[in-house]
Amino acid sequence: MDIKKSIIFNLRWHRRIGLSVFVVMIFLAITGFALNHSPGLNLSKINLTSDWLLSWYGVAPQKTEGYPLADNWVYGTGTGELYFDNQPLGYCPPPLAAVAATEQMNLALCNGALLLLTKQGQLLETFSQVHGLPASSNRLVTLDQQVVIVSGTGAWEFDLDSLAIKALTDLSALEQASSIEPSPLPSAFGNKDSLEGISLETLIIDLHSGRFFGSAGVLFVDLVGLLICILSITGLRAWVNHQRLRKQ
């Protein structure tokens, strides 16, 4: 094969291979750039919780639970933020164990803290173990508008006016007490950060390597890599033959 035919042959395959992989090459370049700057872009901190994405990764979507209060909801997040509907109230050491409501106010029992809220969802005060909250408190019930704090070792009446507590002597009265049970939180509320998800960095890594599409995706990326090598070789050969042709 003479030099001219060799140049035409190389350029023809160089063009064909280039056209077949140029979209993938651009995609790999963009994802590679994103991964190279992942710390600055905080890709690992961006949590994706789309149902179809979690299903693709085999992760079951977690349903956030909250406590219904008439037309409102009180719920916590894994980061310790307490919410009244979509309004953040403050720090509530997780988990949120119980919620109670009286005519005067609402109460939220967290891990070692009892938060007193207005009926409109404003934080009034935080009552902790330092102020006398019984250790291991895990339940709130109401008896005739009187709040009772329950733990594994007993029950205590909580005075909403004086913020004083005293032991409940008649534990049989708890059988008549009412409590608010947690329910699945409506989709209008909820903090996505509290759900298990896939980080954007993980998604980009899997797309860049082809692992997102399983073994077939990995083989495809391998094939693209091989074609890029051939593209480089055909381009180099075409340039060398062109230089030889110019010298003749």
ChimeraX commands (.cxc) that place a marker at each C-alpha (Angstrom):
marker #1 position 0.00,0.00,0.00 radius 0.5
marker #1 position 1.48,3.35,-1.07 radius 0.5
marker #1 position 1.62,6.39,1.20 radius 0.5
marker #1 position -1.47,8.12,-0.26 radius 0.5
marker #1 position -3.64,5.03,0.10 radius 0.5
marker #1 position -2.31,4.52,3.62 radius 0.5
marker #1 position -3.22,8.10,4.54 radius 0.5
marker #1 position -6.74,7.71,3.10 radius 0.5
marker #1 position -7.21,4.38,4.88 radius 0.5
marker #1 position -6.07,5.78,8.24 radius 0.5
marker #1 position -8.12,8.96,7.91 radius 0.5
marker #1 position -11.21,6.98,6.93 radius 0.5
marker #1 position -11.03,4.78,10.04 radius 0.5
marker #1 position -9.88,7.68,12.19 radius 0.5
marker #1 position -13.03,9.57,11.17 radius 0.5
marker #1 position -15.32,6.58,11.68 radius 0.5
marker #1 position -13.95,5.78,15.11 radius 0.5
marker #1 position -13.99,9.45,16.13 radius 0.5
marker #1 position -17.64,9.84,15.12 radius 0.5
marker #1 position -18.63,6.68,16.98 radius 0.5
marker #1 position -17.07,7.64,20.32 radius 0.5
marker #1 position -17.05,11.44,20.41 radius 0.5
marker #1 position -20.25,11.71,22.54 radius 0.5
marker #1 position -18.92,9.20,25.06 radius 0.5
marker #1 position -15.53,10.93,25.11 radius 0.5
marker #1 position -17.19,14.26,25.94 radius 0.5
marker #1 position -19.25,12.58,28.67 radius 0.5
marker #1 position -16.16,10.91,30.16 radius 0.5
marker #1 position -14.31,14.22,30.07 radius 0.5
marker #1 position -17.12,16.05,31.88 radius 0.5
marker #1 position -17.56,13.36,34.54 radius 0.5
marker #1 position -13.80,13.11,34.99 radius 0.5
marker #1 position -13.60,16.88,35.49 radius 0.5
marker #1 position -16.40,16.71,38.05 radius 0.5
marker #1 position -14.70,13.90,39.97 radius 0.5
marker #1 position -11.37,15.71,39.91 radius 0.5
marker #1 position -13.04,18.70,41.62 radius 0.5
marker #1 position -15.39,16.66,43.82 radius 0.5
marker #1 position -14.14,18.09,47.15 radius 0.5
marker #1 position -14.66,21.65,45.97 radius 0.5
marker #1 position -18.09,20.86,44.51 radius 0.5
marker #1 position -19.11,18.86,47.64 radius 0.5
marker #1 position -20.44,16.06,45.45 radius 0.5
marker #1 position -20.17,13.55,48.29 radius 0.5
marker #1 position -22.53,15.67,50.41 radius 0.5
marker #1 position -25.28,15.91,47.80 radius 0.5
marker #1 position -27.74,13.12,48.63 radius 0.5
marker #1 position -29.98,11.77,45.85 radius 0.5
marker #1 position -33.18,10.09,47.07 radius 0.5
marker #1 position -35.15,9.60,43.88 radius 0.5
marker #1 position -37.27,6.45,44.14 radius 0.5
marker #1 position -36.17,5.10,40.74 radius 0.5
marker #1 position -32.49,5.70,41.56 radius 0.5
marker #1 position -32.75,3.96,44.93 radius 0.5
marker #1 position -34.59,1.10,43.24 radius 0.5
marker #1 position -31.82,0.84,40.60 radius 0.5
marker #1 position -29.23,0.56,43.39 radius 0.5
marker #1 position -31.40,-1.89,45.31 radius 0.5
marker #1 position -31.92,0.50,48.22 radius 0.5
marker #1 position -35.38,0.47,49.75 radius 0.5
marker #1 position -36.71,4.03,50.23 radius 0.5
marker #1 position -37.16,4.87,53.87 radius 0.5
marker #1 position -40.39,6.51,54.94 radius 0.5
marker #1 position -39.98,9.32,57.42 radius 0.5
marker #1 position -42.39,9.22,60.32 radius 0.5
marker #1 position -43.84,12.18,62.16 radius 0.5
marker #1 position -46.43,12.98,64.79 radius 0.5
marker #1 position -49.75,14.48,63.64 radius 0.5
marker #1 position -51.11,17.42,65.65 radius 0.5
marker #1 position -54.50,18.39,64.22 radius 0.5
marker #1 position -53.53,19.89,60.83 radius 0.5
marker #1 position -49.82,20.06,61.64 radius 0.5
marker #1 position -46.91,17.65,61.88 radius 0.5
marker #1 position -43.93,17.46,64.22 radius 0.5
marker #1 position -40.96,15.39,63.09 radius 0.5
marker #1 position -37.21,15.13,63.50 radius 0.5
marker #1 position -34.31,14.36,61.21 radius 0.5
marker #1 position -31.24,12.20,61.54 radius 0.5
marker #1 position -29.16,15.35,61.99 radius 0.5
marker #1 position -31.16,16.38,65.06 radius 0.5
marker #1 position -33.26,19.18,63.60 radius 0.5
marker #1 position -36.86,19.38,64.87 radius 0.5
marker #1 position -39.55,20.55,62.46 radius 0.5
marker #1 position -43.09,21.84,62.84 radius 0.5
marker #1 position -44.46,21.28,59.34 radius 0.5
marker #1 position -41.68,22.82,57.21 radius 0.5
marker #1 position -40.55,25.21,59.94 radius 0.5
marker #1 position -37.31,24.32,61.75 radius 0.5
marker #1 position -37.60,24.69,65.52 radius 0.5
marker #1 position -34.12,23.92,66.78 radius 0.5
marker #1 position -31.91,21.07,67.85 radius 0.5
marker #1 position -33.62,17.91,69.11 radius 0.5
marker #1 position -31.09,15.18,70.01 radius 0.5
marker #1 position -32.23,12.19,67.95 radius 0.5
marker #1 position -34.26,10.16,68.04 radius 0.5
marker #1 position -37.55,11.99,68.48 radius 0.5
marker #1 position -39.23,9.63,70.95 radius 0.5
marker #1 position -42.69,11.12,71.51 radius 0.5
marker #1 position -44.96,14.12,71.03 radius 0.5
marker #1 position -47.82,15.28,73.22 radius 0.5
marker #1 position -50.40,18.05,72.95 radius 0.5
marker #1 position -52.50,19.90,75.52 radius 0.5
marker #1 position -54.74,22.94,75.27 radius 0.5
marker #1 position -51.79,25.08,76.34 radius 0.5
marker #1 position -48.90,23.82,74.27 radius 0.5
marker #1 position -47.23,21.01,72.37 radius 0.5
marker #1 position -44.30,18.98,73.68 radius 0.5
marker #1 position -41.61,16.97,71.89 radius 0.5
marker #1 position -39.49,14.41,73.73 radius 0.5
marker #1 position -36.03,13.86,72.29 radius 0.5
marker #1 position -33.00,11.99,73.58 radius 0.5
marker #1 position -32.43,13.66,76.95 radius 0.5
marker #1 position -34.45,16.79,76.18 radius 0.5
marker #1 position -38.09,17.87,76.33 radius 0.5
marker #1 position -38.97,20.75,74.00 radius 0.5
marker #1 position -41.95,22.96,74.88 radius 0.5
marker #1 position -43.71,24.49,71.88 radius 0.5
marker #1 position -46.58,26.89,71.34 radius 0.5
marker #1 position -49.63,25.69,69.47 radius 0.5
marker #1 position -48.28,27.60,66.47 radius 0.5
marker #1 position -44.97,25.74,66.58 radius 0.5
marker #1 position -42.70,28.24,68.29 radius 0.5
marker #1 position -40.02,26.91,70.65 radius 0.5
marker #1 position -40.63,28.18,74.20 radius 0.5
marker #1 position -38.10,26.29,76.28 radius 0.5
marker #1 position -35.95,23.17,76.43 radius 0.5
marker #1 position -36.25,21.02,79.56 radius 0.5
marker #1 position -33.29,18.65,80.00 radius 0.5
marker #1 position -31.91,16.23,82.56 radius 0.5
marker #1 position -30.12,19.15,84.17 radius 0.5
marker #1 position -33.57,20.60,84.97 radius 0.5
marker #1 position -34.87,17.28,86.26 radius 0.5
marker #1 position -35.97,15.33,83.19 radius 0.5
marker #1 position -35.87,11.63,84.15 radius 0.5
marker #1 position -33.16,9.62,82.45 radius 0.5
marker #1 position -34.22,7.23,79.68 radius 0.5
marker #1 position -37.53,9.02,79.16 radius 0.5
marker #1 position -39.11,7.47,76.10 radius 0.5
marker #1 position -42.82,8.26,76.12 radius 0.5
marker #1 position -45.27,11.12,76.62 radius 0.5
marker #1 position -48.93,10.61,77.51 radius 0.5
marker #1 position -51.73,12.92,78.63 radius 0.5
marker #1 position -54.16,12.44,81.51 radius 0.5
marker #1 position -56.91,15.08,81.58 radius 0.5
marker #1 position -54.61,17.69,79.99 radius 0.5
marker #1 position -51.83,16.69,82.38 radius 0.5
marker #1 position -48.60,15.57,80.71 radius 0.5
marker #1 position -46.95,12.43,82.03 radius 0.5
marker #1 position -43.36,11.52,81.23 radius 0.5
marker #1 position -42.75,7.78,81.11 radius 0.5
marker #1 position -39.43,5.94,81.27 radius 0.5
marker #1 position -38.39,2.35,81.88 radius 0.5
marker #1 position -38.30,2.95,85.63 radius 0.5
marker #1 position -41.49,4.90,86.28 radius 0.5
marker #1 position -43.75,7.80,85.36 radius 0.5
marker #1 position -43.76,11.48,86.35 radius 0.5
marker #1 position -46.34,14.23,86.11 radius 0.5
marker #1 position -45.02,17.34,84.42 radius 0.5
marker #1 position -46.47,20.69,85.49 radius 0.5
marker #1 position -46.60,22.97,82.47 radius 0.5
marker #1 position -46.80,26.13,84.57 radius 0.5
marker #1 position -44.04,25.56,87.10 radius 0.5
marker #1 position -42.02,23.04,85.00 radius 0.5
marker #1 position -41.87,20.84,88.09 radius 0.5
marker #1 position -42.15,17.08,88.01 radius 0.5
marker #1 position -43.37,14.61,90.58 radius 0.5
marker #1 position -43.64,10.85,90.59 radius 0.5
marker #1 position -46.94,9.38,89.50 radius 0.5
marker #1 position -47.99,7.09,92.32 radius 0.5
marker #1 position -50.95,5.42,90.59 radius 0.5
marker #1 position -49.38,3.78,87.55 radius 0.5
marker #1 position -52.67,2.06,86.76 radius 0.5
marker #1 position -53.92,5.45,85.58 radius 0.5
marker #1 position -51.63,5.12,82.57 radius 0.5
marker #1 position -54.10,2.63,81.16 radius 0.5
marker #1 position -56.53,5.53,80.63 radius 0.5
marker #1 position -53.87,7.84,79.22 radius 0.5
marker #1 position -53.80,8.90,75.58 radius 0.5
marker #1 position -50.76,9.27,73.37 radius 0.5
marker #1 position -49.95,10.39,69.83 radius 0.5
marker #1 position -48.62,7.61,67.66 radius 0.5
marker #1 position -46.17,8.23,64.80 radius 0.5
marker #1 position -47.44,7.98,61.25 radius 0.5
marker #1 position -45.86,8.14,57.78 radius 0.5
marker #1 position -45.05,11.75,57.02 radius 0.5
marker #1 position -46.90,13.33,54.07 radius 0.5
marker #1 position -44.77,14.02,51.03 radius 0.5
marker #1 position -45.31,17.77,51.49 radius 0.5
marker #1 position -43.11,17.59,54.58 radius 0.5
marker #1 position -39.91,15.82,55.46 radius 0.5
marker #1 position -36.25,16.51,55.15 radius 0.5
marker #1 position -34.60,14.59,52.33 radius 0.5
marker #1 position -31.30,14.67,54.21 radius 0.5
marker #1 position -32.79,12.25,56.70 radius 0.5
marker #1 position -33.40,9.60,54.04 radius 0.5
marker #1 position -30.92,7.04,52.93 radius 0.5
marker #1 position -29.76,7.93,49.45 radius 0.5
marker #1 position -26.96,7.80,46.92 radius 0.5
marker #1 position -24.38,10.57,46.88 radius 0.5
marker #1 position -23.92,12.46,43.62 radius 0.5
marker #1 position -20.22,11.57,43.73 radius 0.5
marker #1 position -21.06,7.84,43.80 radius 0.5
marker #1 position -23.45,8.23,40.89 radius 0.5
marker #1 position -20.88,10.08,38.77 radius 0.5
marker #1 position -18.18,7.50,39.58 radius 0.5
marker #1 position -20.48,4.67,38.54 radius 0.5
marker #1 position -21.47,6.47,35.33 radius 0.5
marker #1 position -17.86,7.32,34.51 radius 0.5
marker #1 position -16.73,3.72,34.96 radius 0.5
marker #1 position -19.84,2.15,33.45 radius 0.5
marker #1 position -20.66,0.27,36.69 radius 0.5
marker #1 position -24.03,2.04,36.79 radius 0.5
marker #1 position -25.15,-0.32,33.98 radius 0.5
marker #1 position -23.56,-3.43,35.46 radius 0.5
marker #1 position -20.98,-5.63,33.76 radius 0.5
marker #1 position -22.27,-4.62,30.32 radius 0.5
marker #1 position -21.59,-0.98,31.11 radius 0.5
marker #1 position -18.04,-1.76,32.25 radius 0.5
marker #1 position -17.36,-3.70,29.04 radius 0.5
marker #1 position -18.75,-0.81,26.99 radius 0.5
marker #1 position -16.42,1.68,28.68 radius 0.5
marker #1 position -13.53,-0.75,28.13 radius 0.5
marker #1 position -14.46,-0.92,24.44 radius 0.5
marker #1 position -14.57,2.87,24.23 radius 0.5
marker #1 position -11.12,3.00,25.82 radius 0.5
marker #1 position -9.82,0.55,23.24 radius 0.5
marker #1 position -11.34,2.60,20.42 radius 0.5
marker #1 position -9.72,5.75,21.81 radius 0.5
marker #1 position -6.35,3.95,21.68 radius 0.5
marker #1 position -6.98,2.95,18.07 radius 0.5
marker #1 position -8.08,6.51,17.33 radius 0.5
marker #1 position -4.76,7.78,18.65 radius 0.5
marker #1 position -2.80,5.21,16.62 radius 0.5
marker #1 position -4.63,5.96,13.35 radius 0.5
marker #1 position -4.19,9.67,13.92 radius 0.5
marker #1 position -0.48,9.24,14.58 radius 0.5
marker #1 position -0.01,7.03,11.51 radius 0.5
marker #1 position -1.88,9.52,9.34 radius 0.5
marker #1 position 0.37,12.34,10.57 radius 0.5
marker #1 position 3.57,10.28,10.02 radius 0.5
marker #1 position 2.52,9.29,6.49 radius 0.5
marker #1 position 1.60,12.89,5.74 radius 0.5
marker #1 position 5.08,14.01,6.80 radius 0.5
marker #1 position 6.67,11.31,4.64 radius 0.5
marker #1 position 4.53,12.40,1.72 radius 0.5
marker #1 position 5.65,16.01,2.08 radius 0.5
marker #1 position 9.31,14.96,1.94 radius 0.5
marker #1 position 8.88,13.12,-1.33 radius 0.5
marker link #1:1,2 radius 0.2
marker link #1:2,3 radius 0.2
marker link #1:3,4 radius 0.2
marker link #1:4,5 radius 0.2
marker link #1:5,6 radius 0.2
marker link #1:6,7 radius 0.2
marker link #1:7,8 radius 0.2
marker link #1:8,9 radius 0.2
marker link #1:9,10 radius 0.2
marker link #1:10,11 radius 0.2
marker link #1:11,12 radius 0.2
marker link #1:12,13 radius 0.2
marker link #1:13,14 radius 0.2
marker link #1:14,15 radius 0.2
marker link #1:15,16 radius 0.2
marker link #1:16,17 radius 0.2
marker link #1:17,18 radius 0.2
marker link #1:18,19 radius 0.2
marker link #1:19,20 radius 0.2
marker link #1:20,21 radius 0.2
marker link #1:21,22 radius 0.2
marker link #1:22,23 radius 0.2
marker link #1:23,24 radius 0.2
marker link #1:24,25 radius 0.2
marker link #1:25,26 radius 0.2
marker link #1:26,27 radius 0.2
marker link #1:27,28 radius 0.2
marker link #1:28,29 radius 0.2
marker link #1:29,30 radius 0.2
marker link #1:30,31 radius 0.2
marker link #1:31,32 radius 0.2
marker link #1:32,33 radius 0.2
marker link #1:33,34 radius 0.2
marker link #1:34,35 radius 0.2
marker link #1:35,36 radius 0.2
marker link #1:36,37 radius 0.2
marker link #1:37,38 radius 0.2
marker link #1:38,39 radius 0.2
marker link #1:39,40 radius 0.2
marker link #1:40,41 radius 0.2
marker link #1:41,42 radius 0.2
marker link #1:42,43 radius 0.2
marker link #1:43,44 radius 0.2
marker link #1:44,45 radius 0.2
marker link #1:45,46 radius 0.2
marker link #1:46,47 radius 0.2
marker link #1:47,48 radius 0.2
marker link #1:48,49 radius 0.2
marker link #1:49,50 radius 0.2
marker link #1:50,51 radius 0.2
marker link #1:51,52 radius 0.2
marker link #1:52,53 radius 0.2
marker link #1:53,54 radius 0.2
marker link #1:54,55 radius 0.2
marker link #1:55,56 radius 0.2
marker link #1:56,57 radius 0.2
marker link #1:57,58 radius 0.2
marker link #1:58,59 radius 0.2
marker link #1:59,60 radius 0.2
marker link #1:60,61 radius 0.2
marker link #1:61,62 radius 0.2
marker link #1:62,63 radius 0.2
marker link #1:63,64 radius 0.2
marker link #1:64,65 radius 0.2
marker link #1:65,66 radius 0.2
marker link #1:66,67 radius 0.2
marker link #1:67,68 radius 0.2
marker link #1:68,69 radius 0.2
marker link #1:69,70 radius 0.2
marker link #1:70,71 radius 0.2
marker link #1:71,72 radius 0.2
marker link #1:72,73 radius 0.2
marker link #1:73,74 radius 0.2
marker link #1:74,75 radius 0.2
marker link #1:75,76 radius 0.2
marker link #1:76,77 radius 0.2
marker link #1:77,78 radius 0.2
marker link #1:78,79 radius 0.2
marker link #1:79,80 radius 0.2
marker link #1:80,81 radius 0.2
marker link #1:81,82 radius 0.2
marker link #1:82,83 radius 0.2
marker link #1:83,84 radius 0.2
marker link #1:84,85 radius 0.2
marker link #1:85,86 radius 0.2
marker link #1:86,87 radius 0.2
marker link #1:87,88 radius 0.2
marker link #1:88,89 radius 0.2
marker link #1:89,90 radius 0.2
marker link #1:90,91 radius 0.2
marker link #1:91,92 radius 0.2
marker link #1:92,93 radius 0.2
marker link #1:93,94 radius 0.2
marker link #1:94,95 radius 0.2
marker link #1:95,96 radius 0.2
marker link #1:96,97 radius 0.2
marker link #1:97,98 radius 0.2
marker link #1:98,99 radius 0.2
marker link #1:99,100 radius 0.2
marker link #1:100,101 radius 0.2
marker link #1:101,102 radius 0.2
marker link #1:102,103 radius 0.2
marker link #1:103,104 radius 0.2
marker link #1:104,105 radius 0.2
marker link #1:105,106 radius 0.2
marker link #1:106,107 radius 0.2
marker link #1:107,108 radius 0.2
marker link #1:108,109 radius 0.2
marker link #1:109,110 radius 0.2
marker link #1:110,111 radius 0.2
marker link #1:111,112 radius 0.2
marker link #1:112,113 radius 0.2
marker link #1:113,114 radius 0.2
marker link #1:114,115 radius 0.2
marker link #1:115,116 radius 0.2
marker link #1:116,117 radius 0.2
marker link #1:117,118 radius 0.2
marker link #1:118,119 radius 0.2
marker link #1:119,120 radius 0.2
marker link #1:120,121 radius 0.2
marker link #1:121,122 radius 0.2
marker link #1:122,123 radius 0.2
marker link #1:123,124 radius 0.2
marker link #1:124,125 radius 0.2
marker link #1:125,126 radius 0.2
marker link #1:126,127 radius 0.2
marker link #1:127,128 radius 0.2
marker link #1:128,129 radius 0.2
marker link #1:129,130 radius 0.2
marker link #1:130,131 radius 0.2
marker link #1:131,132 radius 0.2
marker link #1:132,133 radius 0.2
marker link #1:133,134 radius 0.2
marker link #1:134,135 radius 0.2
marker link #1:135,136 radius 0.2
marker link #1:136,137 radius 0.2
marker link #1:137,138 radius 0.2
marker link #1:138,139 radius 0.2
marker link #1:139,140 radius 0.2
marker link #1:140,141 radius 0.2
marker link #1:141,142 radius 0.2
marker link #1:142,143 radius 0.2
marker link #1:143,144 radius 0.2
marker link #1:144,145 radius 0.2
marker link #1:145,146 radius 0.2
marker link #1:146,147 radius 0.2
marker link #1:147,148 radius 0.2
marker link #1:148,149 radius 0.2
marker link #1:149,150 radius 0.2
marker link #1:150,151 radius 0.2
marker link #1:151,152 radius 0.2
marker link #1:152,153 radius 0.2
marker link #1:153,154 radius 0.2
marker link #1:154,155 radius 0.2
marker link #1:155,156 radius 0.2
marker link #1:156,157 radius 0.2
marker link #1:157,158 radius 0.2
marker link #1:158,159 radius 0.2
marker link #1:159,160 radius 0.2
marker link #1:160,161 radius 0.2
marker link #1:161,162 radius 0.2
marker link #1:162,163 radius 0.2
marker link #1:163,164 radius 0.2
marker link #1:164,165 radius 0.2
marker link #1:165,166 radius 0.2
marker link #1:166,167 radius 0.2
marker link #1:167,168 radius 0.2
marker link #1:168,169 radius 0.2
marker link #1:169,170 radius 0.2
marker link #1:170,171 radius 0.2
marker link #1:171,172 radius 0.2
marker link #1:172,173 radius 0.2
marker link #1:173,174 radius 0.2
marker link #1:174,175 radius 0.2
marker link #1:175,176 radius 0.2
marker link #1:176,177 radius 0.2
marker link #1:177,178 radius 0.2
marker link #1:178,179 radius 0.2
marker link #1:179,180 radius 0.2
marker link #1:180,181 radius 0.2
marker link #1:181,182 radius 0.2
marker link #1:182,183 radius 0.2
marker link #1:183,184 radius 0.2
marker link #1:184,185 radius 0.2
marker link #1:185,186 radius 0.2
marker link #1:186,187 radius 0.2
marker link #1:187,188 radius 0.2
marker link #1:188,189 radius 0.2
marker link #1:189,190 radius 0.2
marker link #1:190,191 radius 0.2
marker link #1:191,192 radius 0.2
marker link #1:192,193 radius 0.2
marker link #1:193,194 radius 0.2
marker link #1:194,195 radius 0.2
marker link #1:195,196 radius 0.2
marker link #1:196,197 radius 0.2
marker link #1:197,198 radius 0.2
marker link #1:198,199 radius 0.2
marker link #1:199,200 radius 0.2
marker link #1:200,201 radius 0.2
marker link #1:201,202 radius 0.2
marker link #1:202,203 radius 0.2
marker link #1:203,204 radius 0.2
marker link #1:204,205 radius 0.2
marker link #1:205,206 radius 0.2
marker link #1:206,207 radius 0.2
marker link #1:207,208 radius 0.2
marker link #1:208,209 radius 0.2
marker link #1:209,210 radius 0.2
marker link #1:210,211 radius 0.2
marker link #1:211,212 radius 0.2
marker link #1:212,213 radius 0.2
marker link #1:213,214 radius 0.2
marker link #1:214,215 radius 0.2
marker link #1:215,216 radius 0.2
marker link #1:216,217 radius 0.2
marker link #1:217,218 radius 0.2
marker link #1:218,219 radius 0.2
marker link #1:219,220 radius 0.2
marker link #1:220,221 radius 0.2
marker link #1:221,222 radius 0.2
marker link #1:222,223 radius 0.2
marker link #1:223,224 radius 0.2
marker link #1:224,225 radius 0.2
marker link #1:225,226 radius 0.2
marker link #1:226,227 radius 0.2
marker link #1:227,228 radius 0.2
marker link #1:228,229 radius 0.2
marker link #1:229,230 radius 0.2
marker link #1:230,231 radius 0.2
marker link #1:231,232 radius 0.2
marker link #1:232,233 radius 0.2
marker link #1:233,234 radius 0.2
marker link #1:234,235 radius 0.2
marker link #1:235,236 radius 0.2
marker link #1:236,237 radius 0.2
marker link #1:237,238 radius 0.2
marker link #1:238,239 radius 0.2
marker link #1:239,240 radius 0.2
marker link #1:240,241 radius 0.2
marker link #1:241,242 radius 0.2
marker link #1:242,243 radius 0.2
marker link #1:243,244 radius 0.2
marker link #1:244,245 radius 0.2
marker link #1:245,246 radius 0.2
marker link #1:246,247 radius 0.2
marker link #1:247,248 radius 0.2
view
